[in-house]
Amino acid sequence: MDATPGSAHVPTLSAEAAVRDIVIVGGGAAGLELATGLSARYRRSSSVKITLVDNTRTHLWKPLLHSVAAGSITASEHEHDYLALAHWYGFRFQYGEIIGLDRTVKQITLAATYDDEGRQITPERPLPYEVLVMSIGSVSNDFGTPGVAEYAVPLDTPEQAKRFHRRLVNGYLRAQTQSEPLRPGQLTVVVVGAGATGTELVAELHRTTRELVGFGLDRINPEKDIRIVLIEAGPRILPALPEVISTSTTKTLEALGIEVRTGERVAEVSAEGVRLASGAFIASDLVVWSAGVRAAECLDRFDGLETNRNHQLVVTETLQTTRDPDIFAIGDCAQCPRKDSAAPVPPRAQAAHQQAAHLARQLPIKLEGGALQPFEYRDFGSLVTLSKYQVIGNLMGFVGRDFRVEGLIARLMYRWLYLNHEMAVNGGRRSVLGTIARLLARQYRPAIKLH
Ligand SMILES: Cc1cc2nc3c(=O)[nH]c(=O)nc-3n(C[C@H](O)[C@H](O)[C@H](O)COP(=O)(O)OP(=O)(O)OC[C@H]3O[C@@H](n4cnc5c(N)ncnc54)[C@H](O)[C@@H]3O)c2cc1C
């Protein structure tokens, strides 16, 4: 097995003519689960090879990013090394960013990679495929708002989440040691976008900033000096959830002292803070942008594949791209039709998980020339965790109806979602051991990350 970065798998006609390459680009919630799922089937096959491509070397489940940003968890305790997973499961891993697609010769191109000192790690190289699966996820959508790219932090990658956390802790250390009084906005965090990510983040920040101050930062008065503001353009927070959940969550956040400003559109972000369309200005040293997602613009340039205005690849109900049946797209980067609904499948972890499981069953059928079954998305509902304060959500279609869950049951279900992903990508034994290791680590480490 070749799992070495840089050693592109280019089959020669004589030696590997019979090898059938399934290439998966993007090892996130969708792509990594597909790679491990397919590898379980083809592990001992010499005729079918699974290759996973990613532009990073470790995987962190994206729904954990706001916890990394707030400092409630340490990213390294939850990251999985692609090379190790490739070795354990029997797939190949190629490190690099996809920069080109040639459908005529059925080949993608990976960009060269470099280390921090500018030395090349892997060269630019081609990678042939028989079946290609695109699962490169999404990025924050700033809707062209001035200043967002320069001054707001998105939560698309672990690096961005870690950068936000470093800036947060540095700001508190600065406030503790400076001789002059606090500037307006110095300990203010503005989170733009009150979907699940933004809403969960403000609750996490409320807890971790207070715990941070508890570590001897006695010149900061949490009630007076720390300000957390959640801004939403729509009429209510958590627009994708039932109104009753949105109302209850707003009450919880406001009781904590978090400012919830709905019906407010951000007109500009600057180094000093956030200007709203209403003309109001909120001074803030830290702005997080979580106001929606879109796919990467590069998908528009991939050899004529159909994309929508969010740059997502348009796929049919079998998850095949509309213009090439050998190219599939799953997860956030795909616009997938939904039975009984005009809206497409939403960009969520549970959709990515279901699509990966579906393709893991369908791709073997494709290789054998059989007819593919359509993908049917099943919405199990949503859970929102407000740090230690509350977990709330709605479950859909259980025992024939939808119902609201809260408290311990909701918290256990939220944990189960992650464990489910862990087990899919890391196996049952390693997931259980990882959970135990993290529980033990809590006994000798601070409950929050301090650096
Ligand atoms: C902070 C946060 C909290 C969330 N919470 C929830 C939640 O509670 N519940 C829920 O259902 N959903 C949640 N989501 C959404 C969920 O994380 C996504 O829907 C899900 O991760 C999508 O999976 P994916 O595989 O499509 O993309 P991702 O998981 O983002 O994976 C994409 C992968 O592609 C790689 N990649 C990107 N570009 C390239 C390239 N050009 N070349 C090679 N590789 C590339 C990336 O490194 C990454 O590994 C949350 C998202 C965020 C940001």
PDBQT file of the ligand as one rigid body, heavy atoms in Angstrom, charges set to zero:
ROOT
HETATM    1  C1  LIG A 501     -18.598  25.403  13.710  1.00  0.00    +0.000 C 
HETATM    2  C2  LIG A 501     -19.538  24.471  12.978  1.00  0.00    +0.000 A 
HETATM    3  C3  LIG A 501     -20.487  23.750  13.696  1.00  0.00    +0.000 A 
HETATM    4  C4  LIG A 501     -21.345  22.874  13.027  1.00  0.00    +0.000 A 
HETATM    5  N1  LIG A 501     -22.247  22.163  13.762  1.00  0.00    +0.000 NA
HETATM    6  C5  LIG A 501     -23.059  21.282  13.143  1.00  0.00    +0.000 A 
HETATM    7  C6  LIG A 501     -23.984  20.503  13.891  1.00  0.00    +0.000 A 
HETATM    8  O1  LIG A 501     -24.084  20.636  15.113  1.00  0.00    +0.000 OA
HETATM    9  N2  LIG A 501     -24.768  19.622  13.218  1.00  0.00    +0.000 N 
HETATM   10  C7  LIG A 501     -24.686  19.457  11.865  1.00  0.00    +0.000 A 
HETATM   11  O2  LIG A 501     -25.421  18.630  11.295  1.00  0.00    +0.000 OA
HETATM   12  N3  LIG A 501     -23.815  20.168  11.129  1.00  0.00    +0.000 NA
HETATM   13  C8  LIG A 501     -23.001  21.082  11.730  1.00  0.00    +0.000 A 
HETATM   14  N4  LIG A 501     -22.119  21.820  10.992  1.00  0.00    +0.000 N 
HETATM   15  C9  LIG A 501     -22.054  21.595   9.537  1.00  0.00    +0.000 C 
HETATM   16  C10 LIG A 501     -21.193  20.356   9.251  1.00  0.00    +0.000 C 
HETATM   17  O3  LIG A 501     -19.960  20.493   9.896  1.00  0.00    +0.000 OA
HETATM   18  C11 LIG A 501     -20.983  20.205   7.758  1.00  0.00    +0.000 C 
HETATM   19  O4  LIG A 501     -22.240  20.136   7.134  1.00  0.00    +0.000 OA
HETATM   20  C12 LIG A 501     -20.196  18.938   7.429  1.00  0.00    +0.000 C 
HETATM   21  O5  LIG A 501     -18.927  18.970   8.042  1.00  0.00    +0.000 OA
HETATM   22  C13 LIG A 501     -20.043  18.809   5.917  1.00  0.00    +0.000 C 
HETATM   23  O6  LIG A 501     -19.224  17.725   5.632  1.00  0.00    +0.000 OA
HETATM   24  P1  LIG A 501     -18.326  17.742   4.313  1.00  0.00    +0.000 P 
HETATM   25  O7  LIG A 501     -17.606  16.441   4.287  1.00  0.00    +0.000 OA
HETATM   26  O8  LIG A 501     -19.137  18.139   3.155  1.00  0.00    +0.000 OA
HETATM   27  O9  LIG A 501     -17.299  18.924   4.543  1.00  0.00    +0.000 OA
HETATM   28  P2  LIG A 501     -16.149  19.051   5.633  1.00  0.00    +0.000 P 
HETATM   29  O10 LIG A 501     -16.460  18.259   6.830  1.00  0.00    +0.000 OA
HETATM   30  O11 LIG A 501     -15.910  20.505   5.771  1.00  0.00    +0.000 OA
HETATM   31  O12 LIG A 501     -14.880  18.391   4.915  1.00  0.00    +0.000 OA
HETATM   32  C14 LIG A 501     -14.306  18.936   3.754  1.00  0.00    +0.000 C 
HETATM   33  C15 LIG A 501     -12.898  18.384   3.626  1.00  0.00    +0.000 C 
HETATM   34  O13 LIG A 501     -12.371  18.767   2.358  1.00  0.00    +0.000 OA
HETATM   35  C16 LIG A 501     -11.050  19.259   2.501  1.00  0.00    +0.000 C 
HETATM   36  N5  LIG A 501     -10.842  20.203   1.399  1.00  0.00    +0.000 N 
HETATM   37  C17 LIG A 501     -11.414  21.417   1.246  1.00  0.00    +0.000 A 
HETATM   38  N6  LIG A 501     -11.018  21.968   0.080  1.00  0.00    +0.000 NA
HETATM   39  C18 LIG A 501     -10.183  21.082  -0.515  1.00  0.00    +0.000 A 
HETATM   40  C19 LIG A 501      -9.451  21.077  -1.741  1.00  0.00    +0.000 A 
HETATM   41  N7  LIG A 501      -9.510  22.099  -2.615  1.00  0.00    +0.000 N 
HETATM   42  N8  LIG A 501      -8.677  20.006  -2.041  1.00  0.00    +0.000 NA
HETATM   43  C20 LIG A 501      -8.597  18.956  -1.167  1.00  0.00    +0.000 A 
HETATM   44  N9  LIG A 501      -9.278  18.912   0.003  1.00  0.00    +0.000 NA
HETATM   45  C21 LIG A 501     -10.068  19.950   0.324  1.00  0.00    +0.000 A 
HETATM   46  C22 LIG A 501     -11.045  19.893   3.885  1.00  0.00    +0.000 C 
HETATM   47  O14 LIG A 501      -9.732  19.954   4.428  1.00  0.00    +0.000 OA
HETATM   48  C23 LIG A 501     -11.943  18.944   4.672  1.00  0.00    +0.000 C 
HETATM   49  O15 LIG A 501     -11.199  17.890   5.248  1.00  0.00    +0.000 OA
HETATM   50  C24 LIG A 501     -21.255  22.722  11.625  1.00  0.00    +0.000 A 
HETATM   51  C25 LIG A 501     -20.308  23.462  10.907  1.00  0.00    +0.000 A 
HETATM   52  C26 LIG A 501     -19.461  24.330  11.573  1.00  0.00    +0.000 A 
HETATM   53  C27 LIG A 501     -18.443  25.119  10.783  1.00  0.00    +0.000 C 
ENDROOT
TORSDOF 0
